[in-house]
């Protein structure tokens, strides 16, 4: 087959002249009304009875006087295409006869959708587009399902009504297309409340990667329809609009509906569990403190404690009682537990150095609220009466250090 051949339809009545081709499998057939119909090449055959081949026209064309025209040679190839096309142009046409077009016939041809680069990741949105240009004068909106992918999408959109669901709209969105869902007034759009969107994706032609179905709950905030800045420009519409994400780059938008009662119960349960853990920890803390301070468990290892060191000039022992220096972590410990542990380190240090008379020990306890310092002074007053103590040198240790001399 070639351009200019007369063809007939195999499965339908009618035919026409081949006007062109689309790819290898689609032929454009021009009917008698001048319309070009795309159809599969397997659905047409040559019409041998009325072949419009130019060579046949040249051989059989006779002028109105019954003889061959002077420019019609025996060899049809000698005539130009322009001359052949001019044949029949002088015929009278009855303009009183109306053209009859059967517009009731269903169009069965469906062009294959074009795929775009990067469109194999699912992205879908629910859009509300103002009918008029933005501003406070907007009173009506159009709602669309936006399919921004190379997949077909079958979807259903339902509205929450009295603890049950009512179908709002459903359909199939073609790849990289928008589907109109309806018009709403501002009050109707703001009153939608909660919308559930259920969606599945697939391709009609060829193999494809299977995508998980989506079930997303959207909360339509009424205030968004009354604030101009919530309408934003996007690549899908010429005017600024509101977009609700269903899925984007294969990531489904997780439901944001929160049950207030469940949240309240969960918070109270967590608080109770934390309180119980604290009480349990407080009861056992004293026993754990001694074990924690054993040589193989204390911070720094068996032989070296980072909070204790000797001053080279006068062999003074310096002990830093800050919690961060003597504890690996204070997680789960209350203030009283930390204080008890600091005092245990203080006692253990004095017991260890009790045989070294004249030994000076500087305990760095920090300024803070003075709680640890008062506890140390109380220990020295009632438990270690022979030992003398004084504020350590401000120039060397700053505020918050006490020096004890072993007696």
For each residue, the residues with C-beta under 8 A, 3 or more apart:
1: 5 7 18 27 41 44 46
2: 5 18
3: 18 19 20 21
4: 17 18 52 53 54
5: 1 2 17 18 46 51 52 53
6: 15 16 17 46 47 50 51 52
7: 1 15 16 17 18 27 29 44 45 46 47
8: 14 15 44 45 46 47
9: 12 13 14 15 29 39 43 44
10: 42 43 44 45
11: 43
12: 9
13: 9
14: 8 9 31
15: 6 7 8 9 29 31 44 47
16: 6 7 19 29 30 31 32 37
17: 4 5 6 7 29 30 52
18: 1 2 3 4 5 7 21 27 28 29 30
19: 3 16 28 29 30 36
20: 3 27 28 36
21: 3 18 24 26 27 28
22: 26 27 28 38
23: 26
24: 21 41
25: 40 41 42
26: 21 22 23 38 39 40 41
27: 1 7 18 20 21 22 38 39 40 41 44
28: 18 19 20 21 22 36 37 38
29: 7 9 15 16 17 18 19 36 37 39 44
30: 16 17 18 19 34 35 36 37
31: 14 15 16 34 35 37
32: 16
33: 99 101
34: 30 31
35: 30 31
36: 19 20 28 29 30
37: 16 28 29 30 31 109
38: 22 26 27 28 109 111
39: 9 26 27 29 43 44 109
40: 25 26 27 43 44
41: 1 24 25 26 27 44
42: 10 25
43: 9 10 11 39 40
44: 1 7 8 9 10 15 27 29 39 40 41
45: 7 8 10
46: 1 5 6 7 8 51
47: 6 7 8 15 50 51
48: 51
49:
50: 6 47
51: 5 6 46 47 48 56
52: 4 5 6 17 56 57
53: 4 5 56 57
54: 4 57 58 76 79 81 84
55: 58 59 76 77
56: 51 52 53 59 60 76
57: 52 53 54 60 61 76 84 87
58: 54 55 61 72 73 76 79 84
59: 55 56 76
60: 56 57
61: 57 58 68 69 72 87
62: 66 67 68
63: 66 67 68 69
64:
65:
66: 62 63
67: 62 63
68: 61 62 63 72
69: 61 63 72
70:
71: 79 83
72: 58 61 68 69 79
73: 58 76 78 79
74:
75: 78
76: 54 55 56 57 58 59 73 79
77: 55
78: 73 75
79: 54 58 71 72 73 76 83 84
80: 83 84
81: 54 84 85
82: 85 86
83: 71 79 80 86 87
84: 54 57 58 79 80 81 87
85: 81 82 89
86: 82 83 89
87: 57 61 83 84
88: 91
89: 85 86
90:
91: 88
92:
93:
94: 97
95:
96:
97: 94
98:
99: 33
100:
101: 33
102: 105
103:
104:
105: 102
106:
107:
108:
109: 37 38 39
110:
111: 38
112: 205
113: 150 174 175 176
114: 176
115: 119 120 150 175 176
116: 119 150 176
117:
118: 121
119: 115 116 148 149 150 175 176
120: 115 149 150 151 208 209
121: 118 149 249 250
122: 149 151 153 201 211 214 247 249 250
123: 148 149 247 248 249
124: 145 146 147 148 149 153 155 173 199 214 246 247 248
125: 145 146 148 236 243 244 245 246 248
126: 143 144 145 146 157 195 197 218 243 244 246
127: 143 144 145 146 178 234 236 237 241 242 243 244
128: 141 142 143 184 189 225 241 242
129: 141 142 143 144 237 239 241
130: 133 134 138 140 141 231 239 240 241
131: 138 139 140 141 142 183
132: 135 137 138 139 140
133: 130 138 239
134: 130 138 228 231 239 240
135: 132 138 228
136: 228
137: 132
138: 130 131 132 133 134 135 141 186
139: 131 132 185 186
140: 130 131 132 183 184 185 186
141: 128 129 130 131 138 183 184 185 186 189 225
142: 128 129 131 180 182 183 184
143: 126 127 128 129 169 180 181 182 183 184 189
144: 126 127 129 178 179 180 181 236 237
145: 124 125 126 127 153 155 157 169 171 173 178 179 181
146: 124 125 126 127 173 178 236 243
147: 124 151 152 153 173 174 175 176 177 178 179
148: 119 123 124 125 176 236
149: 119 120 121 122 123 124 153 175 176 201
150: 113 115 116 119 120 175 176 203
151: 120 122 147 175 201 202 203 208 211
152: 147 172 173 174 175 201 202 203 204
153: 122 124 145 147 149 172 173 199 200 201
154: 171 172 199 200 201 202
155: 124 145 170 171 172 173 197 198 199 200
156: 167 169 170 197 198 199
157: 126 145 167 168 169 170 181 195 196 197
158: 165 166 167 168 195 196 197 198
159: 165 166 167 168 192 193 194 195 196
160: 163 164 165 166 193 194 195 196
161: 164 165 166
162:
163: 160
164: 160 161
165: 158 159 160 161 196
166: 158 159 160 161
167: 156 157 158 159 170
168: 157 158 159 181 182 192 195
169: 143 145 156 157 181 182
170: 155 156 157 167
171: 145 154 155 179 181
172: 152 153 154 155 179
173: 124 145 146 147 152 153 155 177 178 179
174: 113 147 152 177 179
175: 113 115 119 147 149 150 151 152
176: 113 114 115 116 119 147 148 149 150
177: 147 173 174
178: 127 144 145 146 147 173 236
179: 144 145 147 171 172 173 174
180: 142 143 144
181: 143 144 145 157 168 169 171
182: 142 143 168 169
183: 131 140 141 142 143
184: 128 140 141 142 143 188 189 192
185: 139 140 141 188 189
186: 138 139 140 141 189 190 225 226
187: 190 191
188: 184 185 191 192
189: 128 141 143 184 185 186 192 220 225
190: 186 187 220 222 225 226
191: 187 188 222
192: 159 168 184 188 189 195 220
193: 159 160 219 220
194: 159 160 217 218 219 220 257
195: 126 157 158 159 160 168 192 217 218 220 244
196: 157 158 159 160 165 215 216 217 218
197: 126 155 156 157 158 214 215 216 218 246
198: 155 156 158 213 214 215 216
199: 124 153 154 155 156 213 214 215 216 246 247
200: 153 154 155 211 213 214
201: 122 149 151 152 153 154 211 213
202: 151 152 154 208 211
203: 150 151 152 206 208
204: 152
205: 112
206: 203
207:
208: 120 151 202 203
209: 120
210:
211: 122 151 200 201 202 250
212: 252
213: 198 199 200 201
214: 122 124 197 198 199 200 246 247 252
215: 196 197 198 199
216: 196 197 198 199 246 247 252 253 254 255
217: 194 195 196 255 256 257
218: 126 194 195 196 197 244 246 253
219: 193 194 256 257
220: 189 190 192 193 194 195 224 244
221: 224
222: 190 191 225 226
223: 226 227
224: 220 221 227 230 242
225: 128 141 186 189 190 222 230 242
226: 186 190 222 223
227: 223 224 230
228: 134 135 136 231
229:
230: 224 225 227 242
231: 130 134 228 239 240 241 242
232: 240 241 242 243
233: 240
234: 127 237 240 241 243
235:
236: 125 127 144 146 148 178 241 243
237: 127 129 144 234 240 241
238:
239: 129 130 133 134 231
240: 130 134 231 232 233 234 237
241: 127 128 129 130 231 232 234 236 237
242: 127 128 224 225 230 231 232
243: 125 126 127 146 232 234 236
244: 125 126 127 195 218 220
245: 125 248 253
246: 124 125 126 197 199 214 216 218 252 253
247: 122 123 124 199 214 216 250 251 252 253
248: 123 124 125 245 251 253
249: 121 122 123
250: 121 122 211 247
251: 247 248
252: 212 214 216 246 247
253: 216 218 245 246 247 248
254: 216
255: 216 217
256: 217 219
257: 194 217 219
258: 262 263
259: 262 263
260: 263 264
261: 264 265
262: 258 259 265 266
263: 258 259 260 266 267
264: 260 261 267 268
265: 261 262 268 269
266: 262 263 269 270
267: 263 264 270 271
268: 264 265 271 272
269: 265 266 272 273
270: 266 267 273 274
271: 267 268 274 275
272: 268 269 275 276
273: 269 270 276 277
274: 270 271 277 278
275: 271 272 278 279
276: 272 273 279 280
277: 273 274 280 281 332
278: 274 275 281 282 332 334
279: 275 276 282 283
280: 276 277 283 284
281: 277 278 284 285 332 333 334 337
282: 278 279 285 334 336 337
283: 279 280
284: 280 281 287 288
285: 281 282 288 289 333 337 340
286: 289 290 340
287: 284 290 291
288: 284 285 291 292
289: 285 286 292 293 337 340 341 344
290: 286 287 293 294 344
291: 287 288 294 297
292: 288 289 297 298 341
293: 289 290 297 298 341 344 345 348
294: 290 291 297 298
295: 298 302 303
296: 301 302
297: 291 292 293 294
298: 292 293 294 295 301 305 326
299: 305 306 307 325 326 327 328
300: 304 305 306 307
301: 296 298 304
302: 295 296
303: 295
304: 300 301
305: 298 299 300 308 326
306: 299 300 325
307: 299 300 319 320 321 322 325 326 345
308: 305 317 318 319 320 349
309: 317 318
310: 315 316 317 318
311: 314 315 316 317 318 362
312: 315
313: 316
314: 311 360
315: 310 311 312 359 360
316: 310 311 313 360 361 362 403
317: 308 309 310 311 349 353 359 360 361 362
318: 308 309 310 311 361 362 364 397
319: 307 308 345 346 349 361 362 363 364
320: 307 308 325 326 364
321: 307 325 326 342 345 346 363 364 365 366 372
322: 307 325 326 364 365 366
323: 326 327 330 338 341 342
324: 327
325: 299 306 307 320 321 322
326: 298 299 305 307 320 321 322 323 341 342 345
327: 299 323 324 330 333 338 341
328: 299
329:
330: 323 327 333 338
331:
332: 277 278 281
333: 281 285 327 330 337 338 341
334: 278 281 282 337 338
335: 338 339
336: 282 339 340
337: 281 282 285 289 333 334 340 341
338: 323 327 330 333 334 335 341 342
339: 335 336 342 343 371 372 375
340: 285 286 289 336 337 343 344
341: 289 292 293 323 326 327 333 337 338 344 345
342: 321 323 326 338 339 345 346 365 372 375
343: 339 340 346 347 372 375 376 379
344: 289 290 293 340 341 347 348
345: 293 307 319 321 326 341 342 348 349
346: 319 321 342 343 349 350 363 376 379
347: 343 344 350 351 379 383
348: 293 344 345 351 352
349: 308 317 319 345 346 352 353 361 363
350: 346 347 353 354 361 384 387 404 406
351: 347 348 354
352: 348 349
353: 317 349 350 356 359 361 406
354: 350 351 406
355:
356: 353 359 406
357: 406 407
358: 405 406
359: 315 317 353 356 405 406
360: 314 315 316 317 403 404 405 406
361: 316 317 318 319 349 350 353 403 404 405 406
362: 311 316 317 318 319 392 397 401 402 403 404
363: 319 321 346 349 376 401 402 403 404
364: 318 319 320 321 322 392 397 400 401
365: 321 322 342 368 372 373 376 400 401 402
366: 321 322 372 400
367: 370 399 400
368: 365 371 372 400
369:
370: 367 373 374
371: 339 368 374 375
372: 321 339 342 343 365 366 368 375 376
373: 365 370 376 377 400 402
374: 370 371 377 378
375: 339 342 343 371 372 378 379
376: 343 346 363 365 372 373 379 380 402
377: 373 374 380 381 389 402
378: 374 375 381 382
379: 343 346 347 375 376 382 383 384
380: 376 377 383 384 385 387 389 404
381: 377 378 385
382: 378 379 385
383: 347 379 380
384: 350 379 380 387 404
385: 380 381 382
386: 407
387: 350 380 384 404 405 406 407
388: 404 405 407
389: 377 380 402 403 404 405
390: 402 403
391: 394 401 402 403
392: 362 364 396 397 401 402 403
393: 396 397 401 403
394: 391 397 398 399
395:
396: 392 393
397: 318 362 364 392 393 394 400 401
398: 394 401
399: 367 394
400: 364 365 366 367 368 373 397
401: 362 363 364 365 391 392 393 397 398
402: 362 363 365 373 376 377 389 390 391 392
403: 316 360 361 362 363 389 390 391 392 393
404: 350 360 361 362 363 380 384 387 388 389
405: 358 359 360 361 387 388 389
406: 350 353 354 356 357 358 359 360 361 387
407: 357 386 387 388
